[in-house]
Amino acid sequence: MTHIAVVDYGMGNLRSVAKAFEYVAPHARVEVTRDPAVVASADRVVFPGQGAMPDCMRELEATGLREAVLQAAREKPFLGICIGLQMLFEWSEEGGVAGLGVLPGKVLRFPSQGMMDADGRKLKVPHMGWNQVYPVIDHPLWRGIATDARFYFVHSYYPEPGRPALVAGYSLYPFAFTCAVAQGNLFAVQFHPEKSQAAGLRLLANFVAWDGAYDGAGAFS
Ligand SMILES: NC(=O)CC[C@H](N)C(=O)O
């Protein structure tokens, strides 16, 4: 029975994430936890959360979970969601604070003015709602998901990876921004799979089935 730890550092209600995993993996043990030892012993780790980057980084430190998260991100199937993706990078424009630095690159804010869609309509920040996601690599977590599937987003900031090979998928708002990254045992998404109906549940099921292997050479042929 696979043991999934959902890291709870006190930022946001993680029930929806846990419930989605319980639904796609009824035989898994899904544990929302604040205990670094549980994160260390779990088979796979989910790193979600919501809120502002400085608060999230502070709480991760205060709860003593930082080291366990860093270690899990290096060695077992690891899924970052929303701010959980952003925290993996080196720096965020939100508060100008350092992230965990597991991935090279930074997190930037969408411009608050002047963004328009193809029909000339004003685009608001935060980017909130359903948007198409375009996978750019052949990765186990994308299996069974259409190449233009829609996922649910709520965010004002987006990652800019320091290495192009990290990009697993992008979305348009209105420019192309990275909304999914992959590196070895780690996959992270800016959207909310737990709120994205069939496509989101498929991604979570793929994560539960994933052995954590990805050699970084998954370009579509
Ligand atoms: N939904 C959220 O928690 C948003 C995360 C982050 N503060 C952003 O705006 O991108």
The ligand as a MOL file (V3000), in Angstrom:
LIG
                    3D

  0  0  0     0  0            999 V3000
M  V30 BEGIN CTAB
M  V30 COUNTS 10 9 0 0 0
M  V30 BEGIN ATOM
M  V30 1 N -3.4990 30.5850 -5.1940 0
M  V30 2 C -2.4650 30.9730 -4.4990 0
M  V30 3 O -2.2620 30.6120 -3.3600 0
M  V30 4 C -1.5240 31.9100 -5.1960 0
M  V30 5 C -0.0860 31.6170 -5.0000 0
M  V30 6 C 0.8050 32.7930 -5.3110 0
M  V30 7 N 0.7140 33.7770 -4.2380 0
M  V30 8 C 0.4350 33.4260 -6.6350 0
M  V30 9 O -0.3380 34.3430 -6.6540 0
M  V30 10 O 0.9060 33.0010 -7.6830 0
M  V30 END ATOM
M  V30 BEGIN BOND
M  V30 1 1 1 2
M  V30 2 2 2 3
M  V30 3 1 2 4
M  V30 4 1 4 5
M  V30 5 1 5 6
M  V30 6 1 6 7
M  V30 7 1 6 8
M  V30 8 2 8 9
M  V30 9 1 8 10
M  V30 END BOND
M  V30 END CTAB
M  END
